[in-house]
Amino acid sequence: MGKVIERRTTSAVVADLLRDEIRRGELAPGARLRQEEVAGRLGVSTTPVREAFQALQAQGLLTLDPHRGVVVFQPTVQDVRESYEIREALETLVISQAVPLLTTDDLRELQAIVDEMKVADNDERWIDLNTRFHSRLNAASGRKRLCEMIEGIRNATSAYMNMVVPNARASGRGDSGHEEILRACRKGDVEAAVGAMRSHLNHTVQQTLRIIGNEQETAGS
């Protein structure tokens, strides 16, 4: 991938780079990571890589396989279902807190993100904008700890977004879901915003579960 970082950088930078690669699907679920290879690719010693691995394990993005070593977390159907159940509880809570606090500038920025998503020319850009939309909306609640919890759960299943997004973009469902959420926010309708968020997440989890189910069928055939 050609990334090289200077040796003075910290394990946090390495963790950020690896987290982004997992989120973009460049490091796929189940991929094995070796300290020496990552260190060589990023131009650092193995010490910050080891520390980055530990940090990402604590966040649930990496796991320690007794036979293969450190691997990218590969969620099961149950893992994904549970993650989205937790996300639904937390994200409907955070949007209920955010809606009454949204300013004109907040709404203008959220609309700009949605408009850009509609014309995004590749999946990676759409995913980045999707993350910005949800993060910006959540941040308006002022609930920092709640936002951090949501981000951690989103990161753990983020690699599957790269599989879900092509279908979402093709159908337009991803964009319409965000429009529905934003429309309720603009009206200041907390109940409608919560319902729109719940519908949006339910649609995404169903797509994700279909993908994982197809993968398991292929692996077993």
C-alpha positions in Angstrom: 0.0 0.0 0.0 3.0 2.2 0.0 2.5 4.1 3.2 5.6 5.1 5.1 5.6 7.1 8.3 8.6 8.6 10.2 10.1 6.7 13.1 9.3 9.4 15.6 5.6 8.8 15.3 3.8 6.9 18.0 1.8 3.7 18.3 -1.3 5.8 18.2 -0.5 6.8 14.6 0.1 3.1 13.7 -3.2 2.2 15.3 -5.0 5.0 13.3 -3.5 3.8 10.1 -4.5 0.1 10.7 -7.9 1.2 11.9 -8.5 3.1 8.6 -7.3 0.1 6.6 -9.7 -2.1 8.4 -12.5 0.4 7.9 -11.8 0.7 4.2 -11.6 -3.1 3.8 -7.9 -3.1 2.8 -7.4 -5.4 5.8 -10.3 -7.9 5.4 -12.0 -9.7 8.3 -9.9 -12.7 9.2 -6.7 -11.3 7.7 -3.6 -12.2 9.6 -1.2 -9.4 10.8 2.4 -10.0 11.5 4.3 -7.4 13.6 7.4 -7.5 11.4 5.5 -7.1 8.1 3.4 -4.2 9.4 6.5 -2.5 10.9 8.4 -2.9 7.6 5.5 -1.5 5.6 5.0 1.5 7.8 8.7 2.1 8.4 8.7 1.8 12.2 10.1 -0.6 14.8 8.0 -3.5 16.1 7.4 -1.9 19.5 4.8 0.7 18.4 3.2 -2.0 16.2 2.9 -4.3 19.1 1.3 -1.5 21.2 -1.0 -0.6 18.3 -2.1 -4.3 18.1 -2.9 -4.2 21.8 -4.9 -1.0 21.5 -6.9 -2.4 18.6 -7.5 -5.7 20.4 -8.9 -3.7 23.3 -11.2 -1.9 20.8 -12.4 -5.2 19.4 -10.9 -4.7 15.9 -8.2 -7.3 16.2 -8.3 -10.7 18.0 -5.7 -13.2 19.0 -6.1 -16.6 17.3 -4.3 -19.4 19.1 -3.2 -20.9 15.8 -2.8 -17.8 13.5 -1.8 -15.1 15.8 -3.2 -11.6 15.5 -6.1 -11.4 13.0 -8.7 -8.8 12.0 -11.9 -9.4 13.8 -14.3 -11.5 11.7 -17.8 -11.2 13.2 -20.2 -14.0 13.2 -23.9 -13.5 12.3 -24.6 -13.3 16.0 -21.8 -10.8 16.6 -23.2 -8.5 13.9 -26.8 -8.9 15.0 -25.8 -8.0 18.6 -23.6 -5.1 17.5 -26.5 -3.6 15.6 -28.9 -4.2 18.5 -26.5 -2.2 20.7 -26.1 0.5 18.0 -29.8 0.8 17.7 -30.2 1.4 21.4 -27.3 3.9 21.6 -27.9 5.7 18.3 -31.6 6.2 18.8 -30.8 7.6 22.3 -28.1 9.9 20.9 -30.3 11.3 18.1 -33.1 11.9 20.6 -30.7 14.1 22.6 -29.2 15.7 19.4 -32.4 16.8 17.6 -33.5 19.6 20.1 -29.9 20.9 20.0 -29.3 21.1 16.3 -28.5 24.5 15.0 -29.1 26.0 11.5 -25.3 25.5 10.9 -25.6 21.9 12.0 -28.5 21.2 9.6 -26.7 23.0 6.8 -23.6 20.9 7.2 -25.6 17.7 7.4 -27.4 18.6 4.3 -24.2 19.3 2.5 -22.8 15.9 3.5 -26.0 14.2 2.2 -25.8 16.1 -1.1 -22.2 15.1 -1.6 -23.0 11.5 -0.9 -25.5 11.5 -3.7 -22.8 12.4 -6.2 -19.9 10.5 -4.6 -17.9 8.9 -7.4 -16.6 5.9 -5.5 -17.6 3.7 -2.5 -14.7 4.8 -0.3 -15.7 8.4 -0.6 -19.3 7.5 0.2 -18.2 5.6 3.3 -16.2 8.5 4.5 -19.2 10.8 4.1 -21.5 8.3 5.8 -19.1 8.3 8.8 -19.1 12.1 8.8 -22.8 12.3 8.7 -23.4 10.0 11.7 -20.5 11.4 13.6 -21.6 15.0 13.1 -25.2 14.2 14.0 -24.1 12.3 17.1 -21.7 15.0 18.2 -24.6 17.6 18.3 -25.9 15.7 21.3 -22.9 16.8 23.4 -22.7 13.3 24.8 -19.0 12.5 24.4 -18.9 9.1 26.1 -22.0 8.0 24.3 -20.4 9.0 21.0 -17.2 7.2 21.8 -19.1 4.0 22.6 -21.0 4.2 19.3 -17.8 4.8 17.3 -16.2 1.8 18.9 -19.1 -0.5 17.9 -19.2 1.0 14.4 -15.5 0.3 13.9 -15.8 -3.3 14.9 -18.0 -4.1 11.9 -16.8 -1.3 9.6 -15.1 -3.7 7.1 -18.4 -5.1 6.1 -19.5 -1.6 5.0 -17.4 -2.0 2.0 -19.5 -5.0 0.9 -22.9 -3.4 1.8 -22.3 0.0 0.2 -22.3 -1.0 -3.5 -25.8 -2.4 -3.1 -26.9 0.6 -1.0 -25.6 3.1 -3.5 -27.1 1.2 -6.5 -30.5 1.1 -4.9 -30.3 4.7 -3.5 -31.5 3.3 -0.2 -28.5 4.6 1.7 -29.0 8.2 0.5 -32.8 8.1 1.1 -32.3 6.8 4.6 -30.1 9.7 5.5 -32.5 12.1 3.8 -35.3 10.7 6.0 -33.3 11.1 9.1 -32.3 14.7 8.2 -35.9 15.6 7.3 -37.1 14.6 10.8 -34.2 16.5 12.3 -35.1 19.6 10.4 -38.7 19.5 11.7 -37.4 19.0 15.2 -39.5 15.8 15.4 -37.6 13.6 17.9 -40.0 10.6 17.5 -39.7 10.6 13.7 -35.9 11.0 13.8 -35.7 8.0 16.2 -37.9 6.0 13.9 -35.9 7.0 10.8 -32.6 6.0 12.5 -34.0 2.7 13.6 -35.2 1.9 10.1 -31.9 3.0 8.6 -29.9 0.7 11.0 -32.3 -2.2 10.5 -31.9 -2.0 6.7 -28.1 -2.0 7.0 -28.0 -4.9 9.4 -30.2 -7.0 7.1 -27.9 -6.3 4.2 -24.8 -7.2 6.3 -26.3 -10.4 7.5 -27.1 -11.5 4.0 -23.5 -10.9 3.0 -22.1 -12.9 5.9 -24.6 -15.6 5.2 -23.6 -15.8 1.6 -19.9 -15.9 2.6 -20.5 -18.8 4.9 -22.4 -20.7 2.3 -19.6 -20.1 -0.2 -17.0 -21.3 2.3 -18.9 -24.4 3.1 -19.6 -25.4 -0.5 
